[in-house]
Amino acid sequence: MHRHFFRISLVTATLFLSVTSTLQLPRTGLNSGGMAIAQTIFDQIAEAQRLFRVGEEQYNQRQYREALETFQQVLVIVRALGNRQDEGTTLHAIGQVYRRLEQYPQALEFYEQALVIHKQVGDKAQEGTALSNIGGVYNRLGQYSQALKLYKQALAITKQVGDKAQEGTTLNNIGGVYESLGQYSQALKLYKQALAIHKQMGKKAQEGTILNNIGLVYSNLGQYPQALKFLEQALAISKQVGNKAGDSTTLANIGNIYSELGQYPQALKFLSQALVITKKMGNKAEEGPIINIIGKVYYKLGQYPQALKFYEQALAIYKQVGDKAGEGITLSNIGNVYSQLGQYPQALKFYEHALVITKQVGNKAEEGTTLSNIGDVYSELGQYSQALKFFSQALAIKKQVGNKAGEGTTLSNIGGVYSRLGQYSQALKFFEHTLVITKQVGNKAGEGLTLHNLGHVYYHLGQYDNAEKRLFAAISVQEPLRSGLRDADKISFFDTQANTYRFLQQSLVAQNKTNAALEISERGRARAFIELLASRLSTNNSNNQISIKPPNIGQIQQIAKLQNATLVQYSIIYDFFKIQGKEQGRESELFIWVVKPTGEVAFRRVNLKPLWQKQNTSLKNLAPNSPSVAPVVPNLPEIAQSAPVVGQEVIIPNRNFYAIALIFLSLGCLIAIAICYKRSRLSTKHRWLFPSLLLVCATTSTGGLFFLMTRTTAIAQSPNSRDGSLFAQLVDDTRESIETSDRGLGFVFKGQKAKGSDRLKQLHEILIQPIDDLLPKDPNAHVIFIPQSSLFLVPFPALQDKTGKYLIEKHTILTAPSIQVLQLTRQQKQRVGKIHKSPLQGKEALIVGNPTMPKVAPVIGQPEQQLPSLPGAEAEARAIASMLKTQAITGSVATKPAILEKMNKARIIHLATHGLFDDIRGLDSAIALAPSGRDNGLLTAEQILDLNLNAELVVLSACDTGRGKITGDGVVGLSRSLISAGVPSVVVSLWSVPDAPTADLMSEFYRNFQQNSDKAAALRGAMLTTMKQHPNPRDWAAFTLIGESH
């Protein structure tokens, strides 16, 4: 594994004139001596002095535009009076204002005019000040050699005139340049000289500024505890003297250190405070670095689109203010995002641009960072000799500038290359050296990563006990880093750590420690969900703090016993293969544990390599890359953007859209256009999935016109989700093969596909056949499947054995995100049971069907269109309401506010409507209700998460309600939100369900449920009855029960 370097542009208090922000002028102010006694001249002098004081006050109040106008008035007067000294002073003041306005060319123009005059009149003190300020502008622009030259001239003058305060200021500024150049020992030496001067003079504000800068040097050296010590001293002083700019600078630097230490909630807290202050002050130049660090935090959390958003904001600011150094750093950080998304040519473009700038400005530290990042790209591309060349150059620079943290990261990257080359002894040497450094600098995230890398190497060396020790140590370091994060941040951050749990399972299984491997499999899933659910339960039960400690094998056995069910837990194991010369991750094995109610635990493993190789071969045949195919669809993005959207959304199952185009042609189509970007399913790194097939418009030879439209939206996905994996493809093919369609939407373009029964049998062969002998023979006995990754979308009831028998005919089926979640949903059931002690009353049932549909944009950027009405859903709701002796809520009265009010009191909630699935975050999945006023009628998963529900059961009789973003935390969507909101049992759908068969199935489900409170048995009975009339699994197998059965 590789880790990128980061370096923010310095949030250092570079000083202009002095360490304070107040305007510094000659000690005498404007000179009135020697002037004519004429009253008019006295009046002019008095007016100039008055205006200058007004300008100073405006400047101090940060009213820079007003100050500029005032000083320009002063300039007119002093020029009319012919007073060169006062003219120089006023020009200098105008330069200061332009510098604050970040208009650096204008600032330089006025500073240089002032410098000429200061030299002419022999004012050495002001000459030194002007040189220092000009140097400060060049420093801000990243022109460090020019800045250094001017600062040194200024220092010589301040010493000559004996101005100790200005000498301290200039020493600080020179230290800042050396820091920007990565010459940290020289920077520290100068900062300490400056600190001694300001302490001697009792200048507290200046002392705080220099303490901040010293802290930043230690931060750049990777000595984080030492850095925090100085920064906390600086923050105390800046608050004491009321220096808001100092507060912002120091808070940002503290936030950056917490980010380096892997304490991300703390980092975001300090950075947010800093950004608020900086925005209030209107200091654009300091906004850029803070936004850059925030982007870095989101990058480390694995939230790459969010990171990119902040980096692009920072880049725009740096360009606006002309900060070349900051621009180079941000370009490198953007390159990091594209590299992590697997878009290596794009990443390389940004890195090379960044390298040019860093060399231009002479920033050695950042040059080393960028060289390391370029090396990482070549490593990912499998060009290992190139990678080692760049890493070696980077390592030399990191050692030269004394950056220990950076040295450790580069050593780790070199170790990663040797690991990929299979030179494990060499890799161990580099990783062990890295581990020493990460511990030394206190970098917990880096320590965890390095321990993982060591475990990975030991595993490949066959030293499984050593691998186990290192991987357990990695988990122990990594898990506390999630503490305090928001739920969404925990989910994305957990995904970045998932490989450690997988390798540990492999190491344990290799030693026949299969029960311990089950504990780790459980420990490595749904942790954020468990913590959220436990927190909600603890809030509702103040006398009982719910434990979130992962269960051991004895507790897992107890959960199976309490559920009186057979638990089946799947874990997908990845390995690396050379594919077209590149190392890519693919599923190698499937681990399956079966835990019986008796406590017996059995383990089986399935070798997936032959199946994957077979699937890969067939996919190659399906997706030809020959030049003859490509011209069929020229200029796809442009055509897709300009093409009109006609008709309703349909499902295009065939993933090879070039093949679709050829099919149209083979059917006599004259044109086949507007096939847009297909989902990228590549490698093991996160991928950005761009808008998929927007429109296929085809004209047949008979004049018929087809418009087929579907949509997917951009999302970062991890190896745990659909990354081009065997299971992702197989599950998609299965869903497509049974012709899944949308509730209320008419037709499906089927393309060329295998028979549904073939795919269902294939999944049965992989998932069920290896454990068939371990499953209960009694069809009424419960089997709870705990899937992983794309297996969450498997229609388990519809899996067919060799004889064609469906799994639902042999077993009563439920699903759950993890074993421990079952323990918590059981506690949810007990809590709800205490509230609802009497038999169900009609008024306690909330039944909603076919609300007046809201308008939704079918494609981003297109006009909103009203979702089609669902008359079958309305009939379904009325039939169920009649059974439960209540009234169905339909049409325009089924508004979101009205339904939300009733949901809080309801015992049974049934929603028969459209479901919307948006996998950008999963939390944006929604249920369609009637719009009202300004409310759009969409009840999102995120809104549900904020509710406190007391329902025993929620049934989402809508399309795609069981879907969401697939993460290491399970499916993040509607079901997760409902369980977190307090519901122990949720019935959801895995695909877009047909209207009429769904109504039949749901009516049958409630009939069964009234006779038998076992919800899983009621759903099984409904499926068995429905399949007699509607034999296609599309019509009866979409629904699954998550959570509690009773």
C-alpha positions, 0 to 999 in steps of 0.5 A: 500500500502506498501513501501520498505526501502532503504539504500545505502552503505555509500558514505562517505569519509572514510579517510586514513592517512588524508582527502586528497588523497595525499600520507602521509609519515613521515615528514622527508621523507627517512632518509639519516643521519648516512649513510656511506659516500661511493659514492655508498651508496649516489647514492643508497640513492639518487636513492631511494629518487628520485624513492619515489618522482616519486612514490608519483607523480604517486600516486597523478596522480592516476597511481596506477599500475605504482606507485606500480612498483616504490615503489617496486623498492624503497623497494628493495633499502632500504632493501639492505641498511638495513634502517628499518624506510625507509622500513616501510615507503615504505611498508606503501606506497605500502599498500596505493596503494593496497588500492586504487586498492581495493586489500584489502588483499594485502593492509592489508598484507603491512600495517601490515608489516609496523606497525611491523616496525613502532613499532620496530623503535619507530615511534609513529606517523607512528604507529598511521597512520598504525593503522588508515589505517588498520582500514579503510580497515576493515571499507571498508570490513564492519567489523565494530567492528574490524575497531572501535578497530583499530581506537580507538588505532590510536586515542590514539596515535595521541593524545599522539604525539599531531598530531591534523590533524591526530586526526581530521582525526581519529575522522572522521573515527570513526564517519563513523563506528558509522554511518555504525552501525546506531548509528547516534547521536554518529556519529554526535558527533564525526564528529563535533569534527573532523570538529572543529579541521580542521576548527581551522587548516584551512584545507578546503579539510578536512572540506568539507569531514566532512561536507559531512559526517554530511550531510549523517547522517542527510540524514539517519535520514530522515532530508533531508533539513538539510542534503542538507544544509551540502552537498551543503556546502561540494560541494562548498568546494570540487570544491574550492579545486579541490577535484574530489573525494569529488565532486563525493561523495557529488554529489551522496549523494545530488542525493540520497536525491533528490530521497528520496524527490521524485525529480527524475529528479534532483536525476538522474542529480546529480547521473549521474554527480557523476558516470562520475567523479567516472568512470574517477577516476577509483574508483570501490569501489565508483562506486557501491554505486552510481549505487545502488542509480540509481537503487533505483531511477528507482525502485521508478519510477516503472521501475523494470527491469531497477532497477534490471539491476543497482542493479546487476551491483552494487552487482558485484562491491561490491563482486569484492571489498569485500564490505560485507555491500554494498553487503547486502544492494544491496541484500535487494534492489534486493529483493525489485524488486522481491517483487514488481514483485510478485515473493515473494519466490525469494524476501524472498531468497534475503532478508534472505541472506541480513539479515545474512550479516547485522547482520554479519557486525553489521549494525543495520539500515540496519537490520531494513530495511531488517526486514521491507522488509521481513514483507512486503513479508509476508503481500503480502502472507497474513501471517499477524501475521508474517508480524506484527512480522517483522514490529514490530522488524523493528520499534524498530530498526528504533526508536533505531537508530533515523531514522525518515523516516524509522520509518514513513515507518514502521508505514505505513506498519503496518497500511497497515496490519491492513487495510487488516485485516479490522481493519480500526480504527487501520490502521488510527492511524498508517497512521496518525502518518506516515503522521506527520513524512513524512511531518516533514522529507519532504518526498513528495512521502511518504506523497502522498502515506500516503494520498492515504492510508488514503483515502483508509481506509476512503472509506472502512469506508464509510466516502466518504467525508473524503476519497475525501479530502485525495485522492485529497490531495494525487493527489496534492502532487503526480502530481508535482513529475512527473515534469521534468521527461523524457516521458518514466519515466513519463509513468512508474511513473504515473502507480505507482499513478493510484490507487489514481485516481481510489479510488477518482472516487469511492469516488465521485461516492459514493456521486453521484458526477459523473461529478466530477468523470469524471474530475478525470477519465480524469485527471488520463489518458494519462498525459505524452502523453498530456504533450508531445503533448502540448510541441510539439504544443507549439514549433510549435506555439511560440505565443500560449503556450498550456495548459496541465491543465486537463479539467473541466466538462465544457471544456469536454462538449465543446470538445464534441461539437467541435468534434460534436461527442458522447464521451464514456469514460470507467474507470475500477474500481478494488477491492480486493478479497480473492483468495486462501487465498491471497488478489488480485485485480480484476475488480469490476465495470466499470464506463461509461460516455457518453458526447453528443454533446449537452453537456448532460453528463450521467453516467452508472455503470456495476457490474463486480463481477458476471461476473468475478466469472463466468469467474474465475470458467470457467478458473479453468476448463480450467486450471487443476492443477492436478498432472496427467497433469504436467508430460506431459511436463517435463523439459520444459525450457531445452527442449525449449532452445534446440529445433530447430525453424522451420517454421513461427510464428503463433498464439496459442490462447489457453492460457492453454498450458498444455491443448494444450499438452493434445489436441496433445495427444488426436489427436494421438501425440506421444510426445508434448514438449517444452512448455515454460513459460506462461505469468504470470498474477497474483495479482495487483502488477507489473509482469514480463512476461517471454518468452511465448510459444517458440515452440510446436513440436509434432509428430503424429502417422502418422508421421506428424511433427508440428512446432508451434512457437510464442514469447513474451518477458520480460516486467514489466506491471502494474495493468492498463495493462494485469495483468490477469484481466477479460478484458485482458482475455476476449479481448484476447479470443475475438481476438482469437475467430475470428481467428486473423492471420498475414499478409502473415503468413499462418495458425492459431492453433485454439484450443478449443474456444468459437464462435467469435460471443459469445465473441463479444456479451459478450463484447457488453453486458458489454460495449455497452448495458448499454449505448445503449439508450444514443448513437445516432440513426443516423449511420452517427453520430460520436461516440468516444470511450475512452478506458482504459487498455485492452479495447484499444484492443477491436474491437469496430466495430465488437461488436454484439448486441443480434440480431447479428448486428455489432456496425459499422452498427449502428455507425461511430466509432473512438477512442482516449486515452483521451478526452483532447487528442482530444482537442490537435489533433484538434489543430494539425489539425488546424496547418496542415490545415494552411500548406495544403490549396490547394486540395491534389496533387499526389506528396503529397501522400507517398504510400509504399507497400511490401518493400524488407523485413528486417531480424528479429530474430523470437526468442531472440537468434535465427538467423535472418530470412527475413520477408515474402513478401506481394504481396497483400500489393504491389497490394494494394499500387499500386491501392491506388497510382493510385487513388491518381495519384502518384507512389507506392514505393515498393521493394528495393527502399522503404528504411528507409532513402528514406521513412523518407525523403519523410515523412517529406513533405508528406500530406498522408502517407500509409504504407502497410507492416509488423508491428512488435509489441514488448511490452517491452517498446512499443517504440520498435514497428516498421514498416518494410521497406527495409534495406540498408547499415548498416540500418536494415530497421526497423522504430521504434516508438521511431524514429518516435517520433523524427520526425516533420511531417505535414501529415493530415493522416497516415494509417498503413496498417500492422499487430498490428500497434495499439498495444504497451505497455498498461499503464495508459498513454494509448497504448505506440506505433506507434500511440502515436508516430505519433500523437506526431510527428504532425499527427492529424489522424492515422489509425492503426490495432489491430491485425495481418491483413489478406493480401487480405481482407486488400487490398480490405478494404484499396482500398475502404477506399480511394475511400470513402475518395476521395468522403467524407473527413470524415475519420471515415465515409470513414473507416465505409463505407469500413468496411461495403463494405468489410464485404459483401465479407469477413464476418469474423470480422477478415478480416474487423474489425481490423482497428481503426481511432485515432484522428481527423475525418475531 
